[in-house]
Amino acid sequence: LVRVSLRTYQRWVSATTTPSGDEERRLRVVARLVNQLRHSLTGPGVVEWFERPRADLDSASPADALDNPDRLEPLLAAAAASRGNVAA
């Protein structure tokens, strides 16, 4: 989801380096979205949510919409709406 190499991710986890610029922005957005989605979806469901095209994102997948900072609000709204779709 953050679209970096495995080695880059390993460096972040080991605190050898930290994300910056667009990588940091994308990582923070993914974290915010996952924080919303974890209340209504399973782990695999969250990953699937990111990959499935959505009408409210002009048929783009959330993963593709992450590249556009102007799509942050629609992405957060879509993630928050997923909580309202869970049966009680």
ROZATI-547452 format. One record per residue (C-alpha): x, y negated, z. Coordinates in Angstrom, 2 decimals, padded with zeros to 5 digits. Example, Ala and Ser with C-alpha at 12.3 -4.5 7.8 and 13.67 -1.06 7.14 Angstrom:
! residues 2
<x=012.30 y=004.50 z=007.80>
<x=013.67 y=001.06 z=007.14>
END
This chain:
! residues 88
<x=000.00 y=000.00 z=000.00>
<x=002.82 y=-002.45 z=000.67>
<x=004.53 y=-001.48 z=-002.60>
<x=008.10 y=-001.23 z=-001.42>
<x=010.56 y=001.61 z=-001.75>
<x=010.75 y=004.28 z=000.92>
<x=014.24 y=003.07 z=001.82>
<x=013.02 y=-000.50 z=002.34>
<x=010.23 y=000.78 z=004.55>
<x=012.72 y=002.85 z=006.56>
<x=014.88 y=-000.24 z=007.09>
<x=011.84 y=-002.17 z=008.38>
<x=010.91 y=000.61 z=010.78>
<x=014.47 y=000.93 z=012.07>
<x=014.67 y=-002.88 z=012.48>
<x=017.72 y=-002.98 z=010.20>
<x=015.90 y=-005.65 z=008.21>
<x=012.50 y=-007.33 z=008.26>
<x=010.05 y=-008.12 z=005.49>
<x=010.02 y=-011.64 z=004.10>
<x=008.28 y=-013.69 z=001.45>
<x=005.66 y=-011.86 z=-000.60>
<x=006.47 y=-008.53 z=001.09>
<x=005.76 y=-010.03 z=004.51>
<x=002.52 y=-011.64 z=003.31>
<x=001.32 y=-008.39 z=001.74>
<x=002.23 y=-006.37 z=004.84>
<x=000.35 y=-008.79 z=007.11>
<x=-002.74 y=-008.70 z=004.90>
<x=-002.69 y=-004.89 z=004.79>
<x=-002.40 y=-004.82 z=008.60>
<x=-005.38 y=-007.19 z=009.01>
<x=-007.49 y=-005.12 z=006.63>
<x=-006.55 y=-001.81 z=008.24>
<x=-007.39 y=-003.30 z=011.63>
<x=-010.93 y=-003.97 z=010.37>
<x=-011.33 y=-000.68 z=008.51>
<x=-010.11 y=001.57 z=011.33>
<x=-013.39 y=001.00 z=013.16>
<x=-015.48 y=002.56 z=010.43>
<x=-013.23 y=004.81 z=008.34>
<x=-010.81 y=007.67 z=008.86>
<x=-007.14 y=007.26 z=007.96>
<x=-007.62 y=008.89 z=004.54>
<x=-010.81 y=006.83 z=004.11>
<x=-008.85 y=003.62 z=004.65>
<x=-006.34 y=004.60 z=001.96>
<x=-009.21 y=005.50 z=-000.40>
<x=-010.90 y=002.14 z=000.32>
<x=-007.78 y=000.35 z=-000.91>
<x=-007.71 y=002.33 z=-004.17>
<x=-011.38 y=002.23 z=-005.20>
<x=-012.46 y=-000.61 z=-007.56>
<x=-015.07 y=-002.94 z=-006.02>
<x=-017.73 y=-005.03 z=-007.75>
<x=-017.22 y=-007.85 z=-005.23>
<x=-013.58 y=-008.07 z=-006.36>
<x=-014.42 y=-008.24 z=-010.09>
<x=-013.88 y=-004.48 z=-010.43>
<x=-010.34 y=-004.70 z=-009.02>
<x=-009.24 y=-002.37 z=-006.27>
<x=-008.35 y=-003.96 z=-002.92>
<x=-004.76 y=-002.75 z=-003.44>
<x=-004.55 y=-004.72 z=-006.69>
<x=-006.31 y=-007.74 z=-005.18>
<x=-003.58 y=-007.93 z=-002.50>
<x=-001.30 y=-009.53 z=-005.08>
<x=-003.51 y=-012.61 z=-005.27>
<x=-003.50 y=-014.86 z=-002.16>
<x=-006.80 y=-016.37 z=-003.34>
<x=-008.45 y=-012.99 z=-002.77>
<x=-007.68 y=-012.88 z=000.97>
<x=-011.11 y=-014.07 z=002.12>
<x=-013.07 y=-011.72 z=-000.18>
<x=-010.84 y=-008.83 z=000.94>
<x=-011.41 y=-009.59 z=004.62>
<x=-015.16 y=-009.95 z=004.02>
<x=-015.27 y=-006.59 z=002.21>
<x=-013.38 y=-004.90 z=005.05>
<x=-015.65 y=-006.46 z=007.68>
<x=-018.72 y=-005.40 z=005.72>
<x=-017.58 y=-001.78 z=005.93>
<x=-018.31 y=-001.89 z=009.65>
<x=-021.95 y=-002.72 z=008.94>
<x=-022.32 y=000.29 z=006.65>
<x=-021.66 y=002.87 z=009.37>
<x=-024.67 y=004.81 z=010.56>
<x=-025.28 y=004.60 z=014.29>
END
